Amino acid sequence: MSTDQLSRTFSALADPTRRAMLARLAQGEATVGELAEPFDMTFAAVSKHLRVLEAAGLVSRGRDAQYRPARLEARPLAAASRWIGDYAAFWQDSVDALDGYLNALQTVRTIDKGDHHG
């Protein structure tokens, strides 16, 4: 996946309405009308969000002119997840370092308390 595709994915995911639409599509395909139901917006506004999701490769649409259901396309999400996952080792190292520091502080406090009572 190119950085350009990754940028389109993250840009599409930046909007909470589009994230909600993807969550709905994760349950199964839906029409524009079905996607519009939970939102106070026009079909035109929903269609605009769908076009952004389609351009990012996150959604595909059926071919039937009367009934063009949208469906989730997970491949760009998997690539975004892998990109984020590349930083998991960094986060884990940071958490491990913090855990070690807190354990060391606890040990020092336990030793200090023991010295005062002895």
Order of alpha helices (4+ residues) and beta strands (2+ residues): alpha-alpha-alpha-alpha-beta-beta-alpha-alpha
